[in-house]
Amino acid sequence: IALDKPKIMGIVNLTPDSFSDGGTYSQNVQIALAHAEQLLKDGADILDIGGESTRPGSDDVSLEEEWARVQPVLAEVGKWNVPVSLDTRRTVIMEKALAQGGVDIINDVAALSDEGAVALLAQQPKTGVCLMHMQGLPKTMQLNPQYQDVVEEVARYLKARATECVQAGIAPERITLDPGFGFGKNLQHNITLIK
């Protein structure tokens, strides 16, 4: 996916507790697919499919539940002529989705920190990777985020994660970095990162 100009990512949250849509698109596969089609009509360049909520205070879901949510939607949109991103922080889900086919990007709020994730993506030379910074876990990340220097700490973390990926064999041009606005950061942290 060429990133020489900005791309619009359309989000398809398949979680009943989504903060952006209140779980509307998790009701059934047809509703989710209709939403994905509308996102493309509205100008999305990439579809991002996620089955685990990462909203502040959210609980983990089982691997089985996450896969049951994303698998049928990925199977269908993977046939469309559009780049597909999978939003997951779990190696097992990444592996299943990549084996099924139709996933072009792994979008990971945990920056491939799950055991085996970096090695798995190093073996997928055509798959892009989005590494995000998040202080803590979704359940607790917004309770009291603290930084001495938010820009320096986020940059250091992302540089370390990207370096590990490159050393494992993931080409630098496959890596996109996300500072994780709102993920373990308060309003002032977010504003400082934007500046």
Residue pairs with C-beta under 8 A, 6 or more apart in sequence:
1 7
1 46
1 83
1 104
1 105
1 128
3 176
7 45
7 46
8 43
8 44
8 45
8 46
9 44
9 45
9 46
9 47
9 48
9 85
10 36
10 39
10 40
10 42
10 44
10 46
10 47
10 48
11 20
11 39
11 48
11 50
11 87
12 25
12 32
12 35
12 36
12 39
12 47
12 48
12 49
12 50
12 73
12 77
13 20
13 21
13 23
13 25
13 26
13 50
13 53
14 25
14 26
14 32
14 49
14 50
14 51
14 69
14 70
14 73
15 23
15 26
15 50
15 51
15 52
15 53
15 58
15 61
15 69
16 23
16 26
17 23
17 53
17 55
17 58
18 24
18 25
18 26
18 53
18 55
19 53
19 55
19 56
24 31
24 35
25 31
25 32
25 35
26 32
26 69
29 72
29 73
29 76
32 73
33 73
33 76
33 77
36 47
36 49
36 73
36 77
39 47
40 47
40 80
40 82
44 82
45 82
45 83
46 82
46 83
46 84
46 85
46 104
46 105
47 77
47 80
47 82
47 83
47 84
47 85
48 84
48 85
48 86
48 87
48 105
48 107
49 70
49 73
49 74
49 77
49 84
49 85
49 86
49 87
50 70
50 86
50 87
50 88
50 107
51 61
51 65
51 66
51 67
51 68
51 69
51 70
51 87
51 88
51 93
52 60
52 61
52 66
52 87
52 88
52 89
52 90
53 59
53 61
53 138
54 87
54 89
54 109
54 134
54 138
54 183
55 138
56 138
56 141
56 142
56 182
57 138
57 139
57 142
58 138
58 139
59 139
60 139
61 69
63 90
63 92
63 93
66 88
66 90
66 93
67 92
67 93
67 96
70 86
70 88
70 93
70 97
71 96
71 97
71 100
74 84
74 86
74 97
74 100
74 102
74 103
75 100
75 102
77 84
77 102
78 84
78 100
78 101
78 102
78 103
79 102
83 104
83 105
84 102
84 103
84 104
84 105
85 103
85 104
85 105
85 106
85 107
85 128
85 130
86 93
86 94
86 97
86 103
86 105
86 106
86 107
87 107
87 108
87 109
88 94
88 97
88 106
88 107
88 108
89 108
89 109
89 110
89 113
89 114
90 114
91 114
91 115
91 116
91 117
91 120
94 106
94 108
94 117
94 120
94 121
95 120
97 103
98 120
98 124
98 127
103 127
104 126
104 127
104 128
105 127
105 128
105 129
105 130
106 112
106 117
106 121
106 127
106 128
106 129
106 130
107 130
107 132
108 114
108 117
108 129
108 130
108 131
108 132
109 132
109 134
109 138
109 180
109 183
110 132
110 134
111 131
111 132
111 133
111 134
111 157
111 158
111 161
112 118
112 121
112 129
112 131
112 161
112 164
112 165
113 161
118 164
118 165
118 168
118 170
119 168
121 127
121 129
121 165
121 168
121 170
122 165
122 168
122 169
122 170
123 169
125 171
125 174
127 174
128 174
128 175
128 176
129 165
129 170
129 174
129 175
129 176
130 175
130 176
130 177
130 178
131 158
131 161
131 162
131 165
131 175
131 176
131 177
131 178
132 177
132 178
132 179
132 180
132 183
133 154
133 157
133 158
133 178
133 179
133 180
133 183
133 184
134 141
134 180
134 183
134 184
135 141
135 145
135 147
135 183
135 184
135 185
136 143
136 145
136 184
138 183
141 183
141 184
142 182
142 184
142 186
145 184
145 185
145 186
145 189
147 153
147 185
147 189
150 185
150 189
150 192
150 193
151 192
151 193
154 179
154 180
154 193
158 177
158 179
162 172
162 175
162 177
165 175
166 172
166 175
179 193
181 190
181 193
181 194
182 190
185 193
